[in-house]
Amino acid sequence: KMAAAAGNRCIDMSLAALQRQDPYIFHIVDVASQVALYTFSQRDNEWEKTDVEGTLFVYARSASPRHGFTIMNRLSVENRTEPITKDLDFQLQDPFLLYRNAQLFSLGQATPTRLPLILNPNQLACLSMASGSTMR
């Protein structure tokens, strides 16, 4: 019970931090404790790590768009926030979750030795469908 209470306190603190950025966030759907954001370089034809790394929060909002995700960046004050809309495409390429808005990005766990799946793909597919996004 104490571990559950401590976990709930952490979620409550994280929810409060997210709500300072976006007051419409009302529920944290899922959390990945350590992820890194990569972007695809067309010039070099390879993935390049960005300066965004930290905890990933997938959340529900009381206004449109109804879902989104934020990486609370540990490397700088610039967090990465994306609304989950019909314009956001996801593709699972284990061990990465690729997403595309205007650019192509990849989310991977920041541990270089093993990059397991970050989000539950069924849950993400449900959020994607609810928001009109596509997942391949």
Backbone torsions as a table, in degrees:
resi	resn	phi	psi	omega
1	LYS	NA	-36.5	-179.3
2	MET	-66.8	-38.4	178.7
3	ALA	-64.9	-40.8	178.6
4	ALA	-64.8	-40.6	178.6
5	ALA	-64.4	-41.5	177.8
6	ALA	-64.5	-41.1	177.6
7	GLY	-62.2	-41.5	178.2
8	ASN	-64.9	-38.2	177.8
9	ARG	-63.1	-40.9	178.6
10	CYS	-63.7	-43.8	178.2
11	ILE	-62.8	-43.1	179.4
12	ASP	-61.1	-42.3	179.0
13	MET	-66.6	-40.2	178.6
14	SER	-65.9	-41.0	178.1
15	LEU	-62.1	-42.1	178.7
16	ALA	-63.1	-40.3	178.9
17	ALA	-65.0	-42.5	178.0
18	LEU	-65.0	-39.0	-178.6
19	GLN	-67.9	-23.7	174.5
20	ARG	-66.5	-30.9	176.9
21	GLN	-83.5	-35.2	-175.0
22	ASP	-146.3	100.5	-175.8
23	PRO	-66.0	-10.7	-179.8
24	TYR	-83.9	-9.8	177.2
25	ILE	-71.3	127.9	-179.6
26	PHE	-124.6	-11.0	-176.4
27	HIS	-154.0	133.3	172.8
28	ILE	-89.4	119.0	-176.7
29	VAL	-82.4	-42.1	-177.8
30	ASP	-157.3	157.9	-178.6
31	VAL	-138.1	138.0	168.1
32	ALA	-121.6	123.2	-168.8
33	SER	-68.8	-28.3	-176.9
34	GLN	-147.8	110.5	175.8
35	VAL	-131.0	160.9	174.7
36	ALA	-127.9	147.1	179.1
37	LEU	-102.4	131.3	178.0
38	TYR	-118.7	152.1	173.8
39	THR	-125.0	150.2	-176.7
40	PHE	-91.6	125.8	177.7
41	SER	-92.8	112.7	177.6
42	GLN	-65.2	-37.3	-177.3
43	ARG	-62.8	-47.1	-177.6
44	ASP	-93.5	-8.1	-179.3
45	ASN	55.8	44.9	178.9
46	GLU	-154.6	164.2	178.3
47	TRP	-81.7	137.3	178.0
48	GLU	-122.9	132.3	178.8
49	LYS	-70.7	136.3	177.3
50	THR	-93.0	-175.4	177.1
51	ASP	-94.9	28.5	177.0
52	VAL	-114.5	118.6	-178.2
53	GLU	-155.0	134.1	179.3
54	GLY	162.4	-153.0	-177.4
55	THR	-86.4	133.2	178.6
56	LEU	-98.6	127.7	176.2
57	PHE	-118.4	127.0	171.1
58	VAL	-104.1	130.8	-171.7
59	TYR	-138.7	164.8	174.6
60	ALA	-107.5	145.9	-178.6
61	ARG	-121.9	153.0	178.4
62	SER	-88.3	-0.1	177.9
63	ALA	-130.6	167.8	179.6
64	SER	-77.9	139.1	-5.5
65	PRO	-70.8	147.7	-171.0
66	ARG	-74.3	-17.9	-179.7
67	HIS	-139.8	159.0	176.9
68	GLY	-166.0	177.5	172.7
69	PHE	-142.4	152.1	179.3
70	THR	-134.9	137.5	168.7
71	ILE	-101.8	115.0	176.0
72	MET	-77.5	103.3	-169.5
73	ASN	-71.7	126.0	176.2
74	ARG	-90.1	-11.0	-175.8
75	LEU	-94.3	-18.5	178.0
76	SER	-160.9	-179.8	179.5
77	VAL	-83.2	-6.4	-180.0
78	GLU	-85.8	105.5	175.2
79	ASN	-83.2	161.8	176.3
80	ARG	-108.4	119.0	-179.7
81	THR	-124.3	133.7	178.0
82	GLU	-133.7	127.8	169.6
83	PRO	-74.8	145.2	175.0
84	ILE	-94.4	105.6	-177.1
85	THR	-129.1	-179.9	177.8
86	LYS	-66.0	-17.8	-179.4
87	ASP	-86.0	-4.5	-178.4
88	LEU	-103.1	117.7	179.1
89	ASP	-102.2	140.2	177.6
90	PHE	-116.4	146.9	172.5
91	GLN	-144.0	129.9	179.5
92	LEU	-89.6	117.0	173.0
93	GLN	-128.8	82.4	-175.3
94	ASP	-47.8	124.9	17.4
95	PRO	-98.4	17.6	-177.0
96	PHE	-111.8	153.9	169.5
97	LEU	-111.1	113.5	-179.6
98	LEU	-92.7	143.3	171.3
99	TYR	-140.8	150.4	-177.5
100	ARG	-131.0	127.9	165.9
101	ASN	-115.1	-109.6	172.4
102	ALA	-80.2	-23.2	179.2
103	GLN	-122.2	170.0	176.9
104	LEU	-103.2	127.0	-178.9
105	PHE	-126.9	162.1	175.8
106	SER	-135.9	138.2	173.9
107	LEU	-107.1	131.2	177.0
108	GLY	-143.8	154.6	176.5
109	GLN	-66.8	143.6	-171.6
110	ALA	-74.3	-6.4	177.0
111	THR	-75.8	121.4	-173.7
112	PRO	-69.8	-22.7	-175.0
113	THR	-76.8	-34.9	-176.5
114	ARG	-146.3	131.6	-178.2
115	LEU	-120.6	78.3	-178.7
116	PRO	-71.3	167.2	178.3
117	LEU	-58.3	135.6	-175.8
118	ILE	-83.4	-56.5	-174.9
119	LEU	-106.1	152.3	172.8
120	ASN	-64.6	116.5	-174.7
121	PRO	-61.9	-31.9	178.6
122	ASN	-66.3	-41.6	179.3
123	GLN	-65.2	-44.3	179.7
124	LEU	-63.7	-40.7	178.4
125	ALA	-61.2	-40.3	178.4
126	CYS	-64.4	-44.6	177.8
127	LEU	-63.1	-41.0	-179.2
128	SER	-62.8	-46.5	-178.9
129	MET	-65.6	-39.7	-179.8
130	ALA	-64.7	-28.3	-179.1
131	SER	-97.6	-0.3	-179.8
132	GLY	82.1	9.5	179.2
133	SER	-83.3	164.8	179.6
134	THR	-112.8	149.4	175.7
135	MET	-134.1	129.1	179.7
136	ARG	-108.1	NA	NA
